[in-house]
């Protein structure tokens, strides 16, 4: 019998561990092989879930944007009937995350893939935005150089207006304010912008209002994780 690939959600913030389902504690306690984005944070996560887990008894392989060489070990493990846990830095594996590479391999091997429920900053921002939840897109990171950034923002705004589509994207936290400033500068005053900031944390904040109101307000979320939403639809 082949092993199963378990997609294990991670908390979005240190205090957001409460968002994870209770049953995950038993599951992560029995998984002995892990594909993770970062070894240090993965070990810390497992100890938070169950302090009795013996880290030295586990096998860890790296799977991130810089390293995917460890994927070569997965087929033999799964063929031996060994379950594999996939853990991202935050949120759900495979969503804005390199975990999809292992999932794709698992399907090629006809191995069972089991996604587990957990917090996702993109969906949480969509839920709290008031934007169209029937038609939405996630674009990852936008270009960080000009004029490509402005062109992309205007393209997303135009597509949102024409297709009644909600647009979501992210930025490296230390560039949050620069991106916000560019959106405010180039978008139509009636276009709505939503920011989901520090979601699931004690200081969580979701702000959703037209660009015209953003121009009159000040919000400092420098170096804080955030999801941006843009909506110019009806």
URFENJO-V914890 format. One record per backbone hydrogen bond with DSSP energy under -0.5 kcal/mol. CO is the residue of the C=O (numbers start at 1). NH is the residue of the N-H. Records with the same first field share a line. If there is no record, write none. Layout:
CO: NH + NH
This chain:
3: 112
4: 6 + 84
5: 7 + 114
6: 8 + 86
7: 9 + 116
8: 88
10: 91
13: 16
14: 17
15: 18
16: 19
17: 20
21: 24
22: 25
23: 27
24: 28
25: 29
26: 30
27: 30 + 31
32: 59
33: 85
34: 36 + 61
35: 87
36: 63
38: 42
39: 43
40: 44
41: 45
42: 46
43: 47
44: 48
45: 49
46: 50
50: 53
53: 55
54: 57
55: 58
59: 34
61: 36
67: 64
68: 71
69: 72
70: 73
71: 74 + 75
73: 77
74: 78
75: 79
76: 80
77: 82
78: 3 + 81
83: 33
84: 6
85: 35
86: 8
87: 37
91: 10
92: 95
94: 96
97: 100
98: 101
99: 102 + 103
100: 104
101: 105
102: 106
103: 107
104: 108
105: 109
106: 111
107: 110
112: 5
113: 115
114: 7
117: 21
120: 124
121: 125
122: 126
123: 127
124: 128
125: 129
126: 129 + 130
135: 166
137: 168
140: 170
145: 149
147: 151
148: 152
149: 153
150: 154
151: 155
152: 156
153: 157
154: 158
155: 159
156: 160
157: 161
158: 162
159: 163
160: 164 + 165
166: 137
167: 230
168: 139
169: 228
170: 142
172: 175
173: 176 + 223
175: 179
176: 180
177: 181
178: 182
179: 183
180: 184
181: 185
182: 186
183: 187
188: 191
189: 212
191: 211
192: 231
193: 209
194: 229
195: 197 + 207
196: 227
197: 205
198: 201
201: 204
205: 197
207: 195
209: 193
210: 213 + 214
211: 215
213: 216
214: 217
219: 221
221: 224
225: 198
226: 171
227: 196
228: 169
229: 194
230: 167
231: 192
